[in-house]
Amino acid sequence: MPSVLLVEDESAIADTILYALRTEGFETHHELTGLDGIEWLRSHSCDLVVLDIGLPDILGFDVCRQVREFSKIPILFLTARDSEIDQVLGLELGADDYVTKPFSPRAVVARIRAILRRVANPISVEEESDEGSLFLLHDEEGMTITCLGQALNLTAHEYKILALLLGQPGRTFTRDQILMQAWEDPGSAMERTIDAHIKTLRAKIREVAPEHDDPIQTRRGLGYCLTL
């Protein structure tokens, strides 16, 4: 039975989420503050953390940063902030996903199940089928990405885009999110620039693996995601 730690100080929100989780068969534990959540995690185990950003003692961002010093447990942010910068910052700190308030409790449960599926059955940087399907390998220290064992000749922006997509397979990134991650000055580029780089990335992967399906999928009106 999956277990979830909820760190949320607003009782109405906490009660709604806890009820939804328990109804779906999850074990739950609830803490009201970030520091209490951190201490609980140091001495207990669970499968995922649902973490509010606006806590009364410290920001959820700081909780996430401290938890990442000793644990790789999946983290889902709850946020009342709709700022793109806040959302991207949360992902950079190591969060797995975020839900913006107001939200449906069912949507939260669905996000949790999706994260747990990814953790249990990761779409790995190295994945093969009976036919020897496409796989990508990311060497973070060497800052290179190989396809079927062959290093891709990528520009700096192409590398950053593909590394971002590869870091969270199946997740859809908006063009704005990609700009924030792959450009030092996001304002210096346009959304069409992302489309152009995606086109060249697809061509370079196709050169190495012409018989395989395109792993970079376009989500119309949303952005791009990587499916291996």
N, C-alpha and C positions, 0 to 999 in steps of 0.2 A: 504494500500500500504506500503510494508516494506521500512524502511529508513536506510541508511547506511552513516556513517561518514568515509571518507577516509583521512588518515594522511600520506601524501606522498609528498616529496619535488621535485622529478623529474617530470617535467611537461609532458614529453612524456608518461611516465608510467601512471601518474594520468589521463591524457586525455583519454587514451585507456580504463582504468578501468571504469572511469565515463561514457563513451559512452556505454560500454557494459552493465553497470548497468541500465542506463536510458532506453536503448533499451528493456531491460527485465522488465521494469515497476517499477524499484526502485526509490525512492526519494533519493537524494544524497546531501551531504555537504562535502566540501573539505577544509582541513587545511594543511599548508605547514610545520609546526613545531610541535614538540611534546608538548611543553608548550601551544601553541594555541589550540591544540586538547584537552588537559586536561581542559582548561578554558571553551571551548565550551561545553564539556560534563557536566560541573558543572551547566550550566544554560539551557541546551537543552536536549531533549530526542531523541533517535533513537533506532533502533533494533539491530544494530551490528556495530562494528568498524573494519575497515581494516587498519592495522597499519604496516608501514614500520619500520624495525629495525634500518636501517642506516639513521637516521634523522640528520639535521645539528646542532641542539642544544643539544638534549639529545637522548640517545639510546631508541629505542622502548621498550626494556626491562624495562627501568626506567618509561616510560609512563605507561606501563601495570601495574607495581607495584603500582604507584600512583592512577591509575584508580580503582584498586581493593580495595583501601582503602574506596571508597565511592560508588562503583557500581559493579554489577555482570553482566554487559552487555557482550555478547559474543564478543570475540576478535579473529580476523584472522590475523596472522603475515605474512608480505611479507619479505622475506629474501634473500640476495645474498649469504649468508653463507650456505655451505653444511655440516658444521661440526655437527656431532651427538650431541656434547655437547651443542652447541648453541640451537639446536632444542629442546632438552630435557629441557634445562633451561627455554625456553619460555613456555613450557607446565607446568613446576613446578610453574612459576609465575602466572599462571591462564589463559593463552591463550587457546583457544578452538581448534585451528588448525593452520597450517602454510603452505605456498606455497613458493617454492624455485624459484627464478629467474634464467633463463628466464621462463616465464609461458604464457599460453594461457589465454586471458581475459575470455573465456568461462569456462575454468577450475576454475578461481577465482569465477565466478558467481555460478558454480555448487557447489563449497565448501561452499559458503555463504548460498545457499538454503539448503544444507544438515545440516548445523549448525542450521539454523532457524527451520528446521523440528524437530531436536532433542530438541530444547528449547520448541517448541510448544507442542510436543508430546513426552516427555521424556520417554525413556525406564527405568522405575523407579527401584529403589532398591526394590520396592514392587509392583509387577505386577501380576494380576491374570486373567485367562480366565474362561469360563464357567465350565471347568473341574478342575479348581483350579490349574493352572500351577505353575511351579517352580518360586520362587522368592527368592532373596538374600537381606539381610538387613545388611548394614555396620554401625556399631557403631564405629565411628572414635575415640571418647574419650576413650572408653573401648578397642579399637583395637581388636574387634571381628567381625566376619561375621557369620550370621546365615542363614540357609537354611530351609525354611518351619518352621521357629520358633526354629530350633534346632541349637545350636552353633557348628560350624565346628571346629574340633581339628586340628589346622593348626600350622605348624612350622613358624618361623619368615619369612623365604623367601617365603613360600606358601602364607602367609597372605599378604605380600607386593605385590606379583604378582597379586593375586585376587583383592586386593583393587585397584591396578592400572587399571586393566581391567574393574572393576565395576565402576570406576570413569568416564569412557567415553565409555559406551556401543556402540558397532557398530564400534568403531575405531580399526584399525589394528595396533598393536605394533610390531615392529621388535624385534628379540631376543636381539640385541644390546641395544635397548631402554629399554627393560625389565631389562637387566643386569645393566644398568646405574641407574635405579630406585630402584631395589630390593637388590643390593649388595653394601656395603660400599666400597669394593675394587673390581670393575668390572673385573679387570685383573686377579683376583684369580679364576674366574670361566670360563667355556667354554659354547658355545651355546648349546651343548648337555645337559648341566646341566639344562637349561631352559626346554628342552623337558622332562627331567625326573621329574621335579617338576610339570609340567602341567599334566603329567600322574597321579601322586599321587593326585593332586587336583581333577581331574576328578573322580578318584576312591572314594574319600571322599564325593563328592557331590552325586555320584551315590548311595552310601550307604544310604543316607538320602532320596533321591528322585529317586528310581530305575526305575520308570515308565516314567520319563521325559527325553526329549532329552538333550544331552550334550550341556550346554550353552557355553562352550569354544570351539570355532571353529578354525581349522587350516587353514590358508591361505597359500597354498603351494608356497614356494619361497619368502614369505613375512613375516609371523609371526603368531600372534594369536589375536583373538578378542572375545569379549563377546557378545552373542546375547541372550536376554531373551524372 
